[in-house]
Amino acid sequence: MAKKKSAFLSGVLEEMTVEDVRAFKPEVVVLPLGSTEPHGPHLPYGTDTYEVGDVARLGVIAANKKGARALLYPVLPITNNANFRKFPFACRISVRTLMSVIVDIVTQCKEDGVMKVVLVNGHGGNTGAIPAAMREIAGMDNMPFVCLADDLTGPDFVDPIENRSDHAGEGETSRVMYLRPELVKKKKFANFPFGQVKIPELRHATFIRPWHLYLPASAGGETRSSSAEKGRLVHAEMSKCLAELLVALSKAKLDAKFPYA
């Protein structure tokens, strides 16, 4: 009599039972970080959360179909947003709070027996706190290996986005058109202006931009060339690269030299 094939477990924690999780025996935890903030008159507040959640979900499921054992945590929908505070209901916690949340979640992963954690960030406002939290974790004894999946495109990928923007431009608009088209207000598409700094020499410096001055409409750049197909191509590439990372991490053996040979 043929042995019954076990059912495929997606690794999406929110959709699993406790028996599923115990049977799954995860090797890697994936933690997506999103945001809840304004994205102009044409996109929803949940843009960042929808985007990172989809990439992480697709990547985890694809990896597990290839033999990985990656467990997807729910997206954190409220993170750092100090530079958006002049806009209504730009949800935020402090930098220190986000760092503590990341450290606490990684510590809990260790307690549950998982020693590899992948962070996937979907919000530019988190780019200072995440590496700082990772450095804090690295200074603690016997903690999981933590990495940030921050380069999720391959060398042969041809980016379909024609007009670059760091917030609510063609790229994000295309991605939400692909993910949640019913939430996109196409009649509001425009070429949204960017604020200009008074001192050109600030190009040599880093500072935290007040986004009500940098992006008066809470969106920046040209959006009228956006399309759902462009968004699909971006998500397909990012999730593929994430899946490759998760498969390799899941199969890797931890030792005193990891991640070095």
C-alpha positions in Angstrom: 0.0 0.0 0.0 1.4 3.4 -1.0 2.3 5.8 1.8 -0.1 8.7 2.1 1.5 12.0 1.0 1.3 14.6 3.8 -0.6 17.8 3.1 1.3 20.8 2.0 1.7 23.4 4.7 2.0 27.0 3.4 3.9 28.3 6.3 1.5 31.3 6.7 1.2 31.3 10.5 -2.2 33.2 10.6 -3.7 30.4 8.6 -2.3 27.4 10.5 -3.4 25.5 13.5 -1.1 24.7 16.5 -0.9 21.1 15.2 0.1 22.4 11.8 2.9 24.5 13.3 4.2 21.6 15.4 4.2 19.3 12.4 5.8 22.0 10.2 8.9 22.4 12.5 10.0 25.8 11.0 13.6 26.5 10.4 13.2 30.2 9.5 10.8 32.9 10.6 10.0 35.7 8.2 8.9 39.0 9.7 7.4 41.7 7.3 7.4 45.3 8.5 4.8 47.6 6.9 3.3 51.0 7.7 -0.1 52.7 7.9 0.3 56.2 6.5 -1.0 58.6 3.7 0.0 57.8 0.1 -1.5 60.8 -1.7 -5.1 61.3 -2.9 -4.9 58.1 -5.0 -3.6 55.3 -2.8 -4.7 53.9 0.6 -3.0 54.2 3.9 -2.3 50.5 3.9 -0.1 50.6 0.8 3.2 49.6 2.5 1.5 46.8 4.4 -0.2 45.4 1.4 3.0 45.5 -0.6 5.4 43.9 1.8 2.7 41.4 2.9 2.2 40.1 -0.6 5.9 39.8 -1.4 6.5 37.9 1.9 3.6 35.6 1.4 4.4 34.7 -2.2 8.1 34.2 -1.3 7.4 32.0 1.7 4.9 29.8 -0.1 7.2 29.4 -3.1 10.1 28.6 -0.8 8.1 26.0 1.1 7.1 24.3 -2.2 10.8 23.9 -2.8 11.4 22.2 0.5 12.1 25.1 2.8 10.4 25.4 6.2 9.8 29.1 6.5 7.1 30.5 8.8 5.5 33.8 7.9 4.6 36.1 10.7 1.8 38.7 10.4 2.9 42.1 9.0 3.6 44.8 11.5 1.3 47.5 10.3 2.4 50.4 12.6 6.1 51.3 12.7 8.2 54.5 12.5 6.6 57.6 11.0 8.0 60.7 12.7 8.4 62.6 9.4 4.7 62.2 8.5 3.3 63.5 11.8 1.8 66.7 10.1 -0.6 64.4 8.2 -3.7 63.0 9.9 -3.5 59.5 11.4 0.0 58.6 10.1 0.2 55.7 12.6 3.5 55.5 14.4 5.5 54.1 17.3 8.9 55.5 18.4 12.2 54.3 17.0 13.1 52.7 20.3 9.7 51.0 20.5 10.2 49.4 17.1 13.7 48.3 18.0 12.3 46.7 21.2 9.5 45.0 19.2 12.0 43.5 16.8 14.3 42.3 19.6 11.3 40.9 21.5 10.1 39.0 18.4 13.5 37.6 17.7 13.9 36.5 21.3 10.5 34.8 21.1 11.7 32.9 18.0 14.7 31.7 19.9 12.4 30.5 22.7 10.3 28.6 20.1 13.4 26.9 18.7 14.0 29.0 15.5 17.5 30.4 15.1 17.1 32.1 11.7 15.0 35.2 11.2 14.5 37.2 8.0 13.2 40.7 8.2 11.4 42.1 5.1 10.9 45.9 5.2 8.2 47.7 3.2 8.6 51.2 4.7 11.4 53.7 4.2 10.9 55.2 7.6 12.2 52.0 9.3 15.6 51.9 7.6 17.4 53.4 10.6 15.7 51.4 13.4 16.0 47.9 11.8 19.8 47.8 11.4 20.1 49.3 14.9 17.9 46.5 16.3 20.0 44.0 14.4 23.2 45.3 16.0 21.6 45.1 19.4 20.7 41.5 18.8 24.2 40.7 17.5 25.6 41.9 20.8 23.4 39.5 22.8 24.5 35.9 23.6 23.0 32.9 21.8 20.5 34.8 19.7 19.2 33.8 16.2 20.9 34.8 13.0 19.0 37.8 11.7 19.2 39.3 8.3 17.3 42.0 6.4 16.2 41.0 2.9 16.8 44.4 1.4 17.9 43.6 -2.2 15.2 41.6 -3.7 16.0 41.9 -7.4 18.3 39.8 -9.5 21.1 41.1 -11.9 19.0 40.3 -15.0 15.8 42.0 -13.8 14.6 44.9 -16.0 12.7 47.3 -13.9 9.5 48.3 -15.6 9.0 51.4 -13.6 9.8 54.5 -15.8 9.5 57.3 -13.2 11.4 56.8 -9.9 9.9 58.0 -6.7 10.5 57.3 -3.0 6.8 57.5 -2.1 3.4 56.9 -3.8 4.8 57.4 -7.3 4.6 55.1 -10.3 6.2 52.2 -8.5 3.9 52.0 -5.5 0.9 53.0 -7.6 1.5 50.1 -10.0 2.0 47.7 -7.1 -1.3 48.7 -5.5 -3.1 48.5 -8.9 -1.9 44.9 -9.0 -2.7 44.1 -5.4 -5.8 46.1 -4.5 -7.2 47.8 -7.7 -10.5 48.6 -6.0 -8.7 51.0 -3.6 -6.9 53.0 -6.3 -8.4 56.3 -7.4 -7.2 56.6 -11.0 -8.9 59.9 -11.5 -6.5 61.4 -8.9 -3.3 60.4 -10.8 -1.0 63.3 -11.4 2.7 64.3 -11.4 2.9 65.2 -7.7 5.5 67.8 -6.8 8.6 67.4 -4.6 9.7 70.2 -2.2 13.1 71.7 -3.1 15.8 72.3 -0.4 17.2 75.8 -0.1 20.8 74.7 0.3 22.1 72.5 -2.5 25.1 71.6 -0.4 22.7 69.4 1.8 23.3 66.8 -0.8 26.5 66.1 1.2 24.4 65.5 4.4 21.7 63.2 5.7 18.7 64.7 7.5 15.2 63.6 8.3 12.8 65.2 5.8 9.6 66.7 7.1 7.3 65.1 4.5 4.6 67.8 4.6 7.3 70.0 3.0 9.1 67.4 0.9 5.8 65.9 -0.4 2.9 68.4 0.2 0.4 65.9 -1.3 1.9 63.0 0.6 2.8 61.6 -2.8 5.7 62.4 -5.1 6.4 62.0 -8.8 4.6 60.9 -12.0 1.8 58.3 -11.5 0.0 58.5 -14.9 2.2 55.8 -16.4 1.4 53.3 -13.7 -0.1 49.9 -14.5 -1.1 46.6 -12.7 1.2 44.7 -15.0 4.2 46.7 -13.9 3.2 46.0 -10.3 2.9 42.2 -11.0 6.4 42.1 -12.6 7.9 43.8 -9.6 6.2 41.5 -7.1 7.1 38.4 -9.1 10.8 39.3 -9.1 10.9 40.3 -5.4 9.1 37.2 -4.2 11.3 35.0 -6.3 14.5 36.4 -4.8 13.0 36.1 -1.3 12.1 32.5 -2.0 15.7 31.7 -3.1 17.0 33.2 0.1 14.6 31.3 2.3 15.3 28.0 0.6 19.1 28.4 1.1 18.7 29.6 4.8 16.3 26.8 5.6 18.8 24.2 4.4 21.9 25.8 5.9 23.4 24.3 9.0 24.2 26.7 11.8 27.6 26.5 13.4 30.0 28.8 15.1 31.2 30.3 11.8 27.8 30.9 10.2 27.1 32.6 7.9 30.8 32.2 6.8 32.3 28.9 5.6 
